[in-house]
Amino acid sequence: MEHVFVDTNIIIDLLAKREPFYKDAQDLFTLSDKKEIQLCISSLSFANAYYSIVKHHKDVDAKKFLTKFKVLVTVLPLDDKAIELALASDFNDFEDGLQYFIAMDNEADCIITRNKKDFKNAKIPVMTAGEFMKK
């Protein structure tokens, strides 16, 4: 089974139903629901998703959304190794560096993001949700 690492922006596209990105994110997570792929996210993304959702919904509702969402993904830990590698890397965005090194440490087959340019030196394929769905 393909192990796909999902960046925070795709998660928020799904949970916040952000247009015009929602459909591609929904299709991606549907593959996970059908057990056709394994979607992985970082624990950092899970926290960021909560923060984003709770801005527009009550805490209890945000937790309900995330409880339903969690069954679709494997949550990967943010550890000292990823932090050290991100700090020493040439990533312009520290969070993207963290995401990348978590994906690499967990042997993800690819990274799905809307900001491909942020992962320009990646050693694994980086694509949008739409590109992934077309392959």
N, C-alpha and C positions, 0 to 999 in steps of 0.2 A: 504494500500500500504506500502511496506517495505521501511523504511528510511535508506539509506546506506551512511555512511560517507566515503569519499574518501581522502586518504592521498596524499600529493603533488607528491610523486614519481610516482603514477599511472597516474596522470594528465600529467606529463611530458612524461611518456611512450607513452601516446596517442598523444599528440601534437607534440612531436619530433620524433614519429614513432620509438622509441627505440626497437631494437630487442635484445633478443627474447621475449620481453614483450608486444609488440604492439598489437598483436592479442587478447590477453586476455583483455587488456584495451579497445580495440575497441568493443569487444563483450559486455563488461560491459556497456559502454556508449550507445550502441545500445539498450539495455534494457530500458534505460532512455528515449531515443528518441521514443521508442514504448509505453512509459508511463506505463511500467510494474513495474518499481521501481522509487523511488525518490532518486536521487543522491545529496548529500550535500557536499559542500567543505567549507573551511574557507576562509575568506577574505585574510588571510595571504597566503594561497595556490594560490589564484588568483594572488596576487602580485608576488609571487615566480615564477609562471608559466610565467608571462610576462618577468621577469628578465631573465629566462632561454631561452625563445624564441628570445628575442631581441639580444642575443649574436650572433645569426646565421641568423637573418633576419632584415630587416629595421623596424623601429618603426611602420610605417603605416601598414606593413604586420602583425606584431605581434598583433596589435590592431584588425585587421580583423580576424585573427585566434581566438582571445579571444572573439570577438563579436559573432562569430558562436558557439563557445564552450559554452558561457554563457547560451544559451537557453536550454542546457542539464542539468543544475545544479541549485541548490538553494545555493546561497552564504550566509553563516552564519557569523555573526560579531565576531570579536575578541574583547572581552571586558575585563574590569578590573577584573572581577571574574575569568576568565580563566587564566589571568596573575598571579593573586595572588595564585591560586591553583597550577599552574605549578611551580612557584617559591618555594613553600613549599613542592613540591612533591619529590619523589625519582627517577623521570625520569632522565636518564643519558643525554638525549638530550632534551634541553629546548623546542625546536620547537615541538618535539613529545608530550611533556607534554601539550603544548598549544592545539595541534590538539585533543588530547584525551579529555581534559576538555571541549572544544567546542562541540565535539561529545556527550559527556555525558550530558551537559547542554541542548542540543537540542534533547535529547532522541533518538539518533540514535540506530538502531537495531543491527548494526555491524560496524566495521571499516575495510576497504579494504586498504591494504598496501603491499609492497614487503618486508618490514622489520618487520616481526611479533615479533621478539625478542625484538624490541624496545617498545612493548606494553605488555610485559610478565605478568604484574599484572592487566591487564584490567578486568573490571567487565562486559564487553560485548564481544561477539565473535569478534575475529580478524582473518582475513584470507587474502589470496592473491586473486587477481582477478580470477585466474584460479580455485582456490578452490571454490569461490563463484559461478562461472559459473557451476561447477559440482554438486552443491547441489540442 
